[in-house]
Amino acid sequence: MNTVQLKRGQERAYANGQLNIERDDLSDDTFLKDGEIVRVTDHFGTLIGIAMISFEQKTIGWILSDKEEAIDREFVAGKIAAAIEERTPLFNQEDTNAFRLFNEIGDGLGGLAVDYYDNHLLVTFYSRGIYKIRDLIIKELMVQLKPDSVTEQTRFSADGRMKIENRRVSGNVEFPITVLESGQRFSVHLDDGPMTRLFLDQRETRRALMKNAKGAHTFLNLFAYSGTFSISAAIGGMSTTSVDLANRTKELITDNFNNNSLPVEAHKIYIMETSEFLKYAARNNHAYDSILIDPPSFSRYKKKVFKVDRDYPKLILEAVKVLNRGGTLILSQNLESFTLNQFKKQIGNTLEKAGYSYTLEDVKGLPKDFVTVKGYKKGKYLKVVSVTVD
């Protein structure tokens, strides 16, 4: 087993629990290979931990143990078993059968995520390093869970771009299937590109929407995708408007309305770019009691580039123009490098500079099945802030 040494002065962060190994923290990484198991020491040679090398942009590996031990079948089986045990309450829920089963380094294996959809698994590998033990991982999942089907997804960087591929591993199921979340019924497709039609990390946001929705109020869902937020609001009695640029949006949203026996004709769907829709809504005096904004971290439209950390204030100002007085903005952001405090400050500064007074109503993050650890702060990427604007 090779040994890698931290640069002098870097050991403190790792002694305090840091688990992601950054390229700049090592004295030399030129001899390392994807998937290699190495000893990590400080510059005196004292063991910091056992790590797996996984080249992913700045992160080049993950500390998996703070003691000398083999990263073998027994180790992997133990991590998977512990993750399953941790989710026992979710397995026992009658109204929910879709959740994150294994959450990367939070559950002990950086670069691996497993999502559970009514006993159908989506196994995502975020690096070639963790993919080196792919067979071992799949076998343990099959043994411990006996799933009806397994689909694997690889998300590897190639020539500076992310290449995403899906492959069926086992099972004869025909997608899409319908899953339950808090009693809501959503369509899920595990073989249809990078997204499954249901973002599991937003479960608490949907639950709150359904619980707090007020009948006869109007709800605007921006970047709506498959319309799951609109379903939650509609179940709560609200009249919804869903907006997304993707041509498939109407089909996906209609499917979810039908799943929940909701009359889709009583709600509105626009296939438009978000800023263009907000300008259209303002020109036509449309106004809403609640507006939810859940943009991607990065996107391109025509010749425009959207970066969430830079361009979110513009979205807020466009949205508040079509928000009824005393209405609520539900603002979601998932950029790992942008903290909750930065996001709250950005929201406050944007509204105050434009002359709006506001009240912070609620802050939400990841649900409990998206386990995070102190040693990887970027794992807490999701931030959902609700504000009432006067």
N, C-alpha and C positions, 0 to 999 in steps of 0.2 A: 504494500500500500504506500503510495507516494505521500509526502508531507508538503503542505504549503504553509508559508510563514507570513504572518501579518507584518506590515510595516510598523516600525516603532511609533507608538502613540495611538494606534488604531485598536489596541486590545481592550480599551475601556468600554467602548460601545458594545463589543461582543460579550464582555464580562457582565454587562447590564442586560444581556438577553437578545441582542441583535442576531437574527437568524439568516438574513439575506447577505450573501458575500458580494461585495462590490469590487469590480475590477481594480479600482484605484487603491484598495485596501491591502493588496498583496504585493510582496516583494518581487515575485516573478510568477507569471501564469502561462508562459509560453509553452510549457511542456504538458499542459492539462488537456484532457479530452472529454467530450460530452459523455455523461453517464459514469465517469470515473468516480470511485469512492476514495476520498483522501482524508488524511489527518490534517487538522488546522491547528497551528500553534502560534503563540506569540513569539516575539523576536528572541526570547530566552529559550524557546523550545518547550514551554509548558503547554499542555494540551488545552485547546479551547473547545474542540468538538470534532465529531466525524461528519463529513459533508459529502453531498453528491454534487458534482460539477454539472451545471445546466446553463449553457450560454444563452442569455435572454437580454439583449441590450445591455444596460448597466449591470444588472445582476448576473453573476456567472456561476452561482451555486447556492445551495441551502444547507445550513447546519441541521442535521437530522437527529443528532444525539450529542449530549455533553459528556459522554463516557465512551471508552473503547468497547465497541460492539459491532457485530457484523450486520450489514444492511442486506438481509437475506429474506427467505420466505417467511420465517418466523417473525421477523421484524415487521414486514409488510402486513402479514395476517393480523398481527396485534393492533396495528394502527387502524385497519379497516374494522376490526371487531369493536374497538373502542369508539369509533365514529358511529357505528350502528347503535351501540348501547346508548350513546349520547342522544340519539334521535328517537329513543323509545316512545316518548310522549307524542311525537308526530306520527309514528307508525300506528299508534292507538287511537288517533283522532278519526271520527267517522265522517267529518265534513271536509277533510283535507287529505289528499293522497299525492301531492306533488311538492317536493322540497329538495334542498341541497343536502346530499348524503355525506359528501366528503369535500371539505373546503381547503384544499391546498395546504400551505404550511400551518394553517390554523389547526388542522387535524394531523399534522406531522409529516406530510410529504409535499414539499414545494413543487408547484407545476402540475399538480393533479387535482382535477375537480370531477366529482360524480354527482349527477342530478338524477333524482328518483321521480318517475312519473307513473304512478299506479303499477309498480313492479316492472316497468320498462326503464332501462338505464341509459343515460348519455354519459360516456366517460371521455373527458376532455384532457388532452395532454398539451401543455403549454410550452414544452421544450423537448428537444431531441434527447436531452439527458434523462429525464424521467421516462421517456419512451423506450429507453434501453431495457427497462424492466417491465415493459408493457405486458408480456405474456404472463408473468407472475401476478401482476395486478388483476388482469382479467380473470385468471383462474381463481384467485381468492374471492373475487366478487361473485363468480358463478357458484362457488362452493358455499359461501356464507349466506347468499341471498336467494339463490335459485330464481333469477329473474326470468320473465317471459321473453324478453329480448334485450340485447345489448348493442348499442351503436357507439362507435368510437369517433371522436373528432380530434384532429391534430391542428394545432395553431402554431406553425413554425415560421420564423423569419427566413426569407430568402431574397438576397440582393436588396436588402433594405425594405422589403415589403412583406406583409403578413400573408402567408398562404394557408387557407383553411380548407380542409377536406373532411368529409364524413364517409364512414364505411360501416356497413352492417356486419356485426360479429356473429350474432346468433339471433334466432327467433324468426317467425314467419309473419309477424304482425303487419297489417296494412295501415300506414299512417295517412291522415291524422287520426289520433285517438282523442277522447275527451277525458279530462281530469277534473278533480274537485279541488277547490281552494275556498275555505270558509263558506262552503255551500254553493259557491259559484261554479259554473261549468265552463271550462275553457278548452279550445282545441289546441293540440300540441302535435308538432311534426318534427321528428328527430333526424330525418334523412333529407331535409330540404334546405341546405345551406347553413350559414353560420348561426342563425337564430331559430329558436324553437317555437316562436309565436307567444311565449309566456316568459316574462322576466321574473324569475322566482325571487330575486332580491327585493322586489317591490311589494311583497305580500302584505306587510304592515301598512303601507300606504293605501292599498286597495281596501283593506279591512276598515281603516279609519274613514275612508270615503263612503263606504257602504253604511257604516254606523252613524256618521255625522251628517249625511246628506239630508237636505230639507226639501220636502215636496214643493213643487211649483217653482223651485229655484232653477236657474240655468247654469250649465256647466260646459266649459270649453276645454277640450283636450287637445293640446298641441303636440306634434310629433307622435301621433296616436298609434301608429303601427297596427296592431291587431285589435285595438280598442278596449283592452281589459279595464283601464281606468273608467272608461265610459260605461262599461257594464256595471261596475261597482256603484257608480253614481246613479245609473238608471234604476238599479234594484232598490236604491234608497229613495226613489221617487223623483229624481231630477230629470229635466229635459236636457239632452246632451247634444253637443256639436263636436265632431271629431275631425281633425285636420292632419293630413300627412301628404307628402309628395309622392310616395310610392303608388304605382298603379294598382297594386294588389290590395291596397288598404280597404277598399270598399268590400271586396270579397271576404277578407279576413274578419272585418268587423261584423258584417252581416252574419257570418257563420257563428260568431260568438253571441250575437243577439238571439239567433235561433236556438242555440244551445240552452239559453236561459229563458226561453219562451217569452221574450220581450219583443214588442212590435217595432222592428227596425224603421218602419215608415214614419214612426212618430219622432224620430231623431234625425239629425242632419250629419252628412258626411261630405267633406270637401277634399278633393285631390288637388292640393295647392301647396306651394312653398309657404312656410309659416309667416315670414315677414310680409309677403304679398297678401296673404289672407288677412292679417291684422290691419293692413292699410285698407283693404276692401271692407272689412267690418266697420272700421272707423268712418269711412265715407258713407256707409249705408246705415249709420246710427245703430248698429248692433251692439248690445251690451250684455255682460254676463255677471252672475253672482259669484262664481268661482272659476278660476282659470288655472289649469295645471300645465306646467312647462317641464318637459323631460327630454332635453335635446341630447344628441350624441356628443361625444367629446370633440369630434372632428368630422367635418363633412365638406363636400364640394357640390355646388349647384351652379351650372353654367360656368361663368368665369369667377364666381365668388367662392371664397374659402371661409368656412365657419370654424372658429376655435372657441370652445366653450369658456375658457378662462378670460379670453379677450372680449368676446362678443355677447356674453350673457346680459350685461347692462342694457344694451340696445334692445334685446328681446323684452326685458322687463318694462322698459319705457314704452315700447309699442303695445304691450299687453295691457298696461295700466290705463291706457286711453280708452279701452273697451271694457273696463271693469266697472261695475256699478259701485257707487259710493258705499263704503262699508263692506265691500266685497273682499274675497280672499284670493291671494296668489299662493299657489302650492308650487314651490320651486325646487326642482330636483337637479342634482349635479353629481356626476360619477367619475370625475377626473382624479386619479390617485394622488397626484402631486399637489392638489388644491385642498387645503384643510377646511374643516367645518368653520373655524374661526375666520378664515379668509373669506369664505362664502358668505357668512353672516355680515361681515364688514362690507363686502361688495354690494350686497342687497341694500343695506342701510345707507351707504354712501350714495348709491344710485337714486334711491327714492328721495332722500333728503335734499340732494342737490337740485332735483327737479321740483322741489317744493311740496312734496307729499309727506303727510304724517302717517305713521304706521304703527301697528302693534304686533310684536312677535307672538304668535299663537302656539306654535308647536314645532318640535324638531324630531325627526326620525332618522334612523340609520338602518343598518342591516338587521334582518331577523336573526334569531338565535342560532339557527342552523347554519348560517354563514359564520362559522366560528373564526374568531381572530385572536391573535396573540400579541402581547406587548412587544415582542421582538420583531414585529413587522408592521410598522405604523401605517404603511400604505394599504394594508389589507382592509382598513375601514374607509373604503372609497366612497360609499354612498352617503349622500347628504340630502335630506328632504326638509325644507324649511317653509313653514306656512306663516304668512303675514296677512293681517287685515289692514286695508288701506282706506284712510278717511278722505 
